[in-house]
Amino acid sequence: MRGAFLPHHHIRLRACVKEDLQMWIGFQRDFNGATMLVEEEDWLRRGPDRACAVWIVGHSFVRWAEKQASSRHFGRQLGLDGARIKLSWVGKSGMRWGELLYVLAKRMEQGVCPDLLVIHLGENDLVALSGIGLLKAMKLDLGRIKERWADTHIVWTSLVPRRVWRGANSFKRIEKQRKKINREMRSLCKLQGFSVLTHEKLVASHTELFRQDGVHLSFLGNEHYLLVLRLLIAELLRERLWDR
């Protein structure tokens, strides 16, 4: 029949290839990833003579994200040009917000200061600290970082929900605190000129995004985490650092 389409051929894919294709289709649908990749090539060629230093600091989410990135085709650099951008992962399992300034100070003893500092901490403190106490510590420490390292652009990561809050007497109370902190911190970041990294698609009701422990992210959850992280880093470096 004229104008009729021939049926598609059925091919057998290895599991890893199938996952890559499924993730790429999802990326194009949700984030227009193809456009971002094409646009990125141009501004990378116009980059500075030195590589921009990007530090990603946080608890086990950061550690597991780095591990998964290392095993993927884009690597620890998240596919970003290593001659232009130097990514450093500082992930520690169980890390609390109160450890942040010490960790940063120890790393900066090496004489290197990041151009971009991505911070993902706070979830491990929600059960042990009051919401007011954690919020106060976050505001105070981000102010100290801004004062000490004025040339560093800060990215605060919103607190991600969990399916299980270990040690909590009330799941609802912890979730209420988490949402309140996210609202307050978004307002603070806007006022102070910080950036906010949100993971809106990481929803506790989507069981496939979490491991069985209800705390850590699954393979799919980490894929989303890495994608959003990469897009934000690329966008911020293009807008804020390359034009200075």
Residue pairs with C-beta under 8 A, 6 or more apart in sequence:
13 21
19 219
20 73
23 220
23 223
24 33
27 33
27 227
28 34
30 201
31 227
31 231
33 227
33 231
36 231
36 234
40 234
40 238
43 238
43 242
44 80
44 81
44 84
46 242
47 81
47 84
47 242
48 84
48 241
48 242
51 82
51 83
51 84
51 85
51 86
52 84
52 85
52 86
52 115
52 116
52 237
52 241
53 86
53 88
53 112
53 113
53 114
53 115
53 116
54 85
54 86
54 87
54 88
54 114
54 115
54 116
54 117
54 118
54 233
54 237
55 88
55 90
55 107
55 114
55 116
55 117
55 118
56 62
56 65
56 66
56 87
56 88
56 89
56 90
56 91
56 118
56 120
56 229
57 90
57 91
57 100
57 103
57 104
57 117
57 118
57 119
57 120
57 121
58 90
58 91
58 92
58 95
58 118
58 119
58 120
58 121
58 157
59 91
59 92
59 93
59 94
59 95
59 96
59 120
59 121
59 123
59 124
60 91
60 92
60 93
60 94
60 95
60 216
61 91
61 120
61 160
61 216
61 217
61 225
62 89
62 90
62 91
62 92
62 120
63 89
63 91
63 92
63 93
64 91
64 216
64 217
64 222
65 89
65 91
65 217
65 222
65 225
65 226
65 229
66 76
66 89
66 91
68 219
68 222
68 223
68 226
69 75
69 76
69 78
69 226
70 76
72 226
73 79
74 226
74 230
76 87
76 89
77 85
77 87
78 87
78 226
78 229
78 230
78 233
79 230
80 87
80 230
80 233
80 234
85 233
85 237
87 233
88 107
88 114
90 103
90 107
92 99
92 103
94 124
95 103
95 121
95 124
96 121
96 124
96 125
96 128
97 121
97 122
97 124
97 125
97 134
97 137
97 138
97 141
98 125
98 137
100 119
100 121
100 141
101 141
101 144
101 145
104 117
104 145
108 149
113 149
113 151
113 152
114 149
114 152
115 151
115 152
115 153
115 237
115 241
116 152
116 153
116 155
116 233
116 236
116 237
116 241
117 145
117 149
117 152
117 153
117 154
117 155
118 155
118 157
118 197
118 229
118 232
118 233
119 154
119 155
119 156
119 157
120 157
120 197
121 157
122 134
122 138
122 159
122 181
123 159
123 160
123 162
123 178
125 134
125 137
126 134
126 159
126 165
126 168
126 174
126 177
126 178
127 165
127 166
127 167
127 168
127 174
128 167
129 137
130 177
131 176
131 177
131 180
131 181
134 177
134 181
135 180
135 181
135 184
135 185
138 156
138 181
138 185
139 185
139 188
142 154
142 156
142 188
142 192
142 194
143 192
145 152
145 154
146 152
146 154
146 192
146 194
153 194
153 195
153 236
153 240
153 241
154 189
154 192
154 194
154 195
155 194
155 195
155 196
155 197
155 232
155 236
156 185
156 189
156 194
156 195
156 196
156 197
157 196
157 197
157 198
157 199
158 182
158 185
158 186
158 196
158 197
158 198
158 199
159 178
159 181
159 182
160 199
160 202
161 175
161 178
161 202
161 203
161 204
162 204
162 210
162 214
162 215
163 204
163 207
163 210
163 214
163 215
164 213
164 214
164 215
165 171
165 174
165 175
166 215
168 174
185 196
186 196
188 194
189 195
189 196
190 196
195 232
195 236
197 228
197 229
197 232
198 228
199 224
199 225
199 228
201 209
201 224
202 209
202 217
202 221
202 224
202 225
203 209
204 210
208 218
208 220
208 221
209 217
209 218
209 220
209 221
209 224
210 216
210 217
210 218
210 221
211 217
211 218
217 224
217 225
